[in-house]
């Protein structure tokens, strides 16, 4: 990668609306304008809506942070979103996910060390992405364990981070120098 396709808009070239949205992003829970937002700021109304949706999905969901981060990792691996993977594999371990879990997902394998709750979220997201649906067995298990609201939040997390992953991939958002890239996976079921 040689850098992003959508170069960040310099602050002195931003419109008033771009500056307002950039400030809202920087002052929010992300603490800075990064990820998909340097590209999305070209459409400030969209960037602002993506920001508020992302704030809920990532920071306000009823799901425990560890399970949200696990869902994000499944999505990042599915899309081979290098930047997303780099950032959230670190967040997941900090949230308490066993480091062997992201390591297995990176290789396209089902992790051996999943707690029962982690297994439910992993299976739900994997089915949703690969099968474009969730089996009744998996759906019912998630609803029984977490409730309907959380089941919908898992779907929303997968959808939001798929959107983010596609923006990052199309932009070719670079990972920091020295970061370990996700390996290429062979055809067939991934993640």
Secondary structure as GFF3:
##gff-version 3
##sequence-region A 1 191
A	DSSP	three_ten_helix	11	13	.	.	.	ID=ss1
A	DSSP	alpha_helix	16	27	.	.	.	ID=ss2
A	DSSP	alpha_helix	37	40	.	.	.	ID=ss3
A	DSSP	three_ten_helix	41	43	.	.	.	ID=ss4
A	DSSP	alpha_helix	44	54	.	.	.	ID=ss5
A	DSSP	pi_helix	55	60	.	.	.	ID=ss6
A	DSSP	alpha_helix	65	79	.	.	.	ID=ss7
A	DSSP	alpha_helix	82	94	.	.	.	ID=ss8
A	DSSP	alpha_helix	99	106	.	.	.	ID=ss9
A	DSSP	alpha_helix	116	131	.	.	.	ID=ss10
A	DSSP	alpha_helix	136	146	.	.	.	ID=ss11
A	DSSP	alpha_helix	148	171	.	.	.	ID=ss12
###
